[in-house]
């Protein structure tokens, strides 16, 4: 059974930091491009960052320089370090695993990040 379990969300003031974690099970972790997406109220889900098994990363322009994605293949985990948070970063953040060989996408249930004073 595939499971992506996010943790680390919460309430933070503007300018603050949070670290999201995603623990994966039931997938061949190294075969997947791992990523974080987010969905703000009333908006569509959007890409935040992805990381390949090689370590190659890709970021949305709105978070580049503030967020850092990383992965630990030994622990089947992916992380998102978020710094200099802004109110517009408020959203539910979803962990994603994409297997480019099978085309299958896996999603976590999401963790809420609220940036507010």
Buried (B, 14 or more C-beta within 10 A) or exposed (E): EEEBBBEBBEEBEEEBEBEBBBBBEEBEBEEBBBBBBBBBEEEEBEBBBBBBEEEEBBBBEBBEEBBBBBBEEEEBBBBBBBBEBEEEBBBBBBBBBBBEEEEEEBBBEBBEBBBEE
